[in-house]
Amino acid sequence: MTAAITDQARLDLPGHWPAALGPQTLAGLDLPTPFLAVDLDTVVDRYTAFAAAIPGVSTFYAMKCNPSADILGTLAALGSGFEVASIGELRMLQEIGVDPAEVLYSNPIKPPAAIVEARKAGLWRFSFDSEGELHKLAQLAPGAAVYIRLRVDDSTSSFPLSRKFGAEAHEARALLLLARQLGLRPYGVTFHVGSQCGTTSAWRQAIAAAGALMAALAADGIHLEMLDLGGGFPARYVERVPSLEQIAGAIVPALDELLPYRPRLLAAEPGRHLVAESAVMVASVLGREVRAGENWLYLDIGAYHGMMETQQTVQQWRFPLWTSRTDHALVPHLPFTVTGPSCDSSDTMFYGVNLPSTVDVGDRLYIGSAGAYTLSYASHFNGFPPPEPVFVGGVAPSAHLPAARVGGS
Ligand SMILES: Cc1ncc(COP(=O)(O)O)c(C=O)c1O
């Protein structure tokens, strides 16, 4: 992070911080910390902008990112489909009345019992990337529609996925032919450019690979019905990322130029992009100490209580930060190491972040852009409670809301 960005961050909230969750509003919330304040109107805005940016592409929200019932309900009310990683996620959707037929099961390796239950519930589209999974699907969900996960370049993402998942381009054709032979329906192709992808060309390259596969399969008499662009659409934290408009500017012409035909369904599975910016994590300062000349802040939230992505990126990950101090933008700032409440040092979240020199026990730290991969990662490690979500704004009915809802509809 450059000094210029640091100074700016000290004086102004980033432009993407939800207006409904400004420091004064957060200071007025008399709730025990930690909690995650979520502005559902931001989710609505993100969804609407995403749907408009890439015309003709249907959204299937990757609910692993934040499975709060309010967020699911808000997106369902807007007409979003959903992508699940497990039967547990499908059950959560069923509880709020989502039709499993509108759900994609995009985890390429699934427990056998989950396949059976999902199929029985009416889910009909399953991803795969291996021969083993195809045999499993053919046996447990005969006739199901299957879409292949391609391995693509995810090297410009913050969270790569292609080492764990994805068939090589040269294997993919044979795998879809095998699917047909096994009585399954060769339905589509998908990929994931890695979460928080930093370059627009990653989508163009991946679409080119999907297009080459579609062309090869056409020669075998197989016309795919779905191209699923996966996730990876970045959210704004501190570092600069390609805008949705820039990404759409790469995807839209690529769909025109690089596919031999337009499949009936163009899909995408955004997670982070739809929800990250909607939420602020609110934590309390439990202690302030100097250790070997380093300023340490101890919070009631750490990597194990929702901020795990700070660990996954070897402390390179930056979130926009603010405090409850009324002198936040007035006093000099000092570099702090910010850690969690547990007895484990690996719950440390930030090194060298600038915070007011006055910050002390009892103050609150506001961690912006915290709506993605936080609640769903949080544990009770060391007996400390995970953050509770609270919601403002939005269009969802409140039937499934946690008790601590504030404001909004
Ligand atoms: C299959 C699949 N689709 C979509 C996503 C969502 O990715 P993102 O949050 O980067 O949009 C993920 C995330 O891991 C995923 O595994």
The ligand as an ORCA input file, in Angstrom:
! r2SCAN-3c Opt
* xyz 0 1
  C     -17.579    -23.169     -7.656
  C     -17.469    -21.774     -7.149
  N     -18.213    -20.831     -7.727
  C     -18.189    -19.543     -7.306
  C     -17.386    -19.169     -6.243
  C     -17.413    -17.743     -5.799
  O     -16.219    -17.118     -6.004
  P     -16.078    -15.563     -5.709
  O     -16.454    -15.320     -4.304
  O     -14.662    -15.270     -6.019
  O     -16.992    -14.846     -6.654
  C     -16.553    -20.124     -5.626
  C     -15.666    -19.741     -4.538
  O     -14.863    -20.461     -4.031
  C     -16.611    -21.464     -6.086
  O     -15.895    -22.430     -5.502
*
